[in-house]
Amino acid sequence: MPEPIAVLCLTAGLLAAVTVAAAEPQVWIADPLVKVFRDDQAPPEPAGAIVLQGARGEYESAQVCVRASEPLRGLQLVPGGLRGEAGTIAAGAITWNPVGYIALKANTPSTPAAEFCRAAPFEAPDPLLPAEPVEVPAGQTQPLWVTVHVPREAAAGRYTGSLAVRWEGGQKAVDLALTVWPFAIPEEQHLSFTNWISPDALAKRYGMAPYSDAFFEMLARYARAAAEHHQNILWVSLGLVGLAQRPDGAFDFDWATFDRWIEVVTGNGCGRLIEIQPLGHWKDGNWENTEIGLSGYGVKTAAGETKTLPAEEVLPKLLPALEQHLQARGWLDRTLIHIADEPAVHHVASYDEKSDYVHSLAPHLRRIDAIEAPDFSGHLEIWVPKLNHLYNWLPHYERARDAGAEVWFYTCCHPMGVFPNRFLDLPLIKTRILQWYNWRFGLSGYLHWGLNFWDDDPLHSTGSPGLPPGDCWIVYPGPEGPLSSLRWEALRDGFEDYEYLWLLANRTREVAQELKVPAEAFHPTQRSDELARQLVRTMVDYTRDPSQLRAVREEIAAEIMQLDAPPHAVVALDPPTWHELAPGPIVVETRIWAEDGAEVLVNGGATHRQPDGSWAQHTFLPEPTSEVKVEVRRAGATKTITRRYAARPG
């Protein structure tokens, strides 16, 4: 195996082990961003416990890995409660699942070998199986996934406890320490996230009639699980509206099934927006065709027959009625509608025509589409370019945003190559880093097409032939509902990372307002922007190192807490810390707003009070550290705020 692959996959930011007798199974802890393979060995110098840190309401995970020279039967975990000086966390907040494996015959195409976690063929760890005892063959490693859901009511502080790793004939205790930060993941989410669900695959897998009571009960379980992973939209088909035509040509509309879908997904956490599936498609199903066609609709006639009518006969009645119905239900303001998926430059003329037609019939519905061209000005409210198209055409999309459009991004079977994505043969950090792109490039949503587009054997399949492994689904069908995956967990962590960045920016904004900082003089998102750029420098230059991601995340948490400590102060640097400095000498402008009566020093030197109330300094930076250290002293308290630049060698 090439060395870069081995380093990428097997280096953990958090590794530990429990010392055991030679004849007993080895038990060690692996970082949740590390894919553990069946042939992995325990690290040579393990530490001693699971150590987690998290905000209230957050999910934090680790992997307990077990390996023995003899077969193991009945391997399982038994969580215990956690205790701290400020209270307890019940054992019910800790869950576990055996990690399952999917056989890969081939790697994702058009991708450098160094980007993979392992070269095919191999077995990729991904599904999180039901929490039931498993058997482990001799000489194989079995990871057990552990998740702690930090209670929202938990007091800040350190909690400790243990997990029991049990098998027939023995057990070992694994210590667990959790530090709860004195802040919470916001209950109101700040990114839109849709991952398209296949109702047909759901009904077929569970042997249910589509849209039956049993089907909607299962849909509710999937919606709840999706919401727990920060998905807040589950699209709906306009085909769920029952259509009947009277003898005079007028239509009657039955909204019952359409409404029930929206009520179920909204009631289970996926109702931030109502996303109506595309009304159109490439003509003849051929992407190369320049024409976009609008789909026909099944309509029950006065004679009781069902026939398909062209869209042009149905939409002039259906879309105005839809707007009226959504308005009556209080849903209109949060409803989006797709025109046609993935229009490219050769579709633009036809797409614009169809989009304008739909808009003329339903002017209050915002239009959204995944797009493959740089310009849809005037014909689209929410632009969702693919990540690699963002890389190529970012100035176009930034102009659209400046003109009032909302810009998200999406991934699917593309991009491949060096871009991040959620394929089975990629390191998990490539999935987790996706939402850092949202912050880094000011993108307010994320879309993927494949939540559950399963084939007949999803627990033993990589998806549709011709698509990269893992593109078609990120959840697996369990006996009672969805089974998560390593990739789904990494994606959730990425959304939580985004909320950390939002919390830092929001608290900075609040402190700046308390200090009466002029809005035009200070950008409260600057520090979050600086930290995000440490991990995502450009669209193709981003960290592959889990330990670096964790270090930046801990820095965000520390700075959130520091903002609340006295004396209150905020700092702005010009240029920002992402700017690479060159000797000659190195000079930056440091500006600080602090409480009245404070003494402010920068790198030990005096500052000057400005007419706008700030303290400022023309700061010469020492080489090669390029560090700015601000000290704010007031009423016996001192706060030290440190910023570091990357300096070009002299």
Secondary structure, 3 states (H helix, E strand, C coil): CCHHHHHHHHCCCCCEEECCCCCCCEEEEECCCCCCCCCCCCCCCCECCEEEEEEECCEEEEEEEEECCCCEEEEEEEEEEEEECCEEECHHHEEEEEEEEEEECCCCCCCCHHHCCCCCCEEEEEEECCCCCEEECCCCEEEEEEEEECCCCCCCEEEEEEEEEEECCEEEEEEEEEEEEEEECCCCCCCEEEECCCHHHHHHHHCCCCCCHHHHHHHHHHHHHHHHCCCCECCECHHHCEEEECCCCCEEEECHHHHHHHHHHHHCCCECCEEECCCEEEHHHCCCCCCEEECCEEEECCCCCEEEECHHHHHHHHHHHHHHHHHHHCCHHHEEECCCCCCEHHHHHHHHHHHHHHHHHCCCCEEEEEEECCCCCCCCCEEEEEHHHHHHHHHHHHHHHHCCCEECEEECCCCCCCCCCCCCCCCCHHHHCHHHHHHHHCCCEEEECCCECCCCCHHHCCCCCCCCCCCCECCEECCCCEECEHHHHHHHHHHHHHHHHHHHHHHHHHHHHHCCCCHHHCCCCHHHHHHHHHHECCCCCECCCHHHHHHHHHHHHHHHHHHHCCCCEEEEEECCCCCCECCCCCEEEEEEEECCCCEEEECCEECEECCCCCEEEEEECCCCCCEEEEEEEECCEEEEEEEECCECCC
